[in-house]
């Protein structure tokens, strides 16, 4: 699902970069991000339930994204106004 959203954003909405983050000990989530091409972009400190937890922030630039699966977009013209773009 994330690959499809990234493909849509980069290919059809002219998005330059995407950001993601996860708890530092959420290895599975961070692995998915890295597999899609995200790179580490720093950390943030959060305090859920009053406890200090470090968050890993990640960034993916359009030129580094290679869709791991084929993605087809249908009905794009009808959806573009919802994203602030004009239909072709």
C-alpha positions in Angstrom: 0.0 0.0 0.0 2.8 2.4 0.9 4.5 1.7 -2.5 1.3 2.6 -4.3 0.8 5.8 -2.4 4.4 6.8 -3.1 4.1 6.0 -6.7 0.9 8.1 -7.0 2.5 11.0 -5.1 5.8 11.1 -7.0 4.3 10.2 -10.5 1.1 12.1 -10.5 1.2 14.9 -7.8 4.7 16.2 -8.4 5.7 15.5 -4.8 9.5 15.9 -4.3 10.0 13.9 -1.1 8.1 11.8 1.4 8.7 11.6 5.1 8.1 8.7 7.5 9.0 8.0 11.1 8.8 5.1 13.5 9.9 4.3 17.1 13.6 3.4 17.1 12.8 -0.1 18.3 10.2 -0.7 15.6 12.6 -2.7 13.4 9.9 -4.1 11.0 8.5 -0.7 10.2 11.9 0.8 9.7 12.9 -2.1 7.5 9.8 -1.5 5.2 10.8 2.1 4.9 14.4 1.3 4.1 13.3 -1.3 1.5 11.3 1.4 -0.3 14.4 3.7 -0.4 13.9 5.9 2.7 17.1 7.1 4.4 17.7 8.3 7.9 17.0 12.0 8.4 17.4 12.4 12.1 15.6 11.6 15.3 12.9 13.2 17.4 12.0 12.7 21.0 8.4 11.9 22.0 6.8 11.4 25.3 3.9 8.9 25.0 2.3 8.3 28.4 5.0 10.5 29.9 7.9 8.2 28.8 10.8 9.4 26.7 11.0 7.4 23.4 13.2 8.1 20.4 11.7 8.3 17.0 13.7 7.7 13.8 12.7 10.2 11.0 13.2 9.1 7.4 13.1 10.8 4.0 12.6 9.5 0.5 13.3 11.7 -2.5 11.5 11.1 -5.7 14.6 10.3 -7.7 15.5 7.5 -5.3 12.1 5.7 -5.4 11.8 2.6 -7.5 8.4 1.0 -7.2 8.9 -2.6 -6.0 5.6 -3.7 -7.7 3.8 -2.5 -10.8 1.3 0.2 -10.1 -1.6 1.3 -12.4 -3.6 4.4 -11.8 -7.2 4.7 -13.1 -9.6 7.6 -12.8 -6.8 10.1 -12.2 -8.5 13.1 -13.8 -11.5 12.8 -11.5 -9.3 12.6 -8.4 -6.8 15.4 -9.2 -9.0 18.3 -7.9 -9.0 16.6 -4.5 -5.3 17.1 -4.4 -5.3 20.7 -5.6 -4.4 19.9 -9.2 -6.3 20.5 -12.4 -7.5 17.5 -14.5 -5.8 17.1 -17.8 
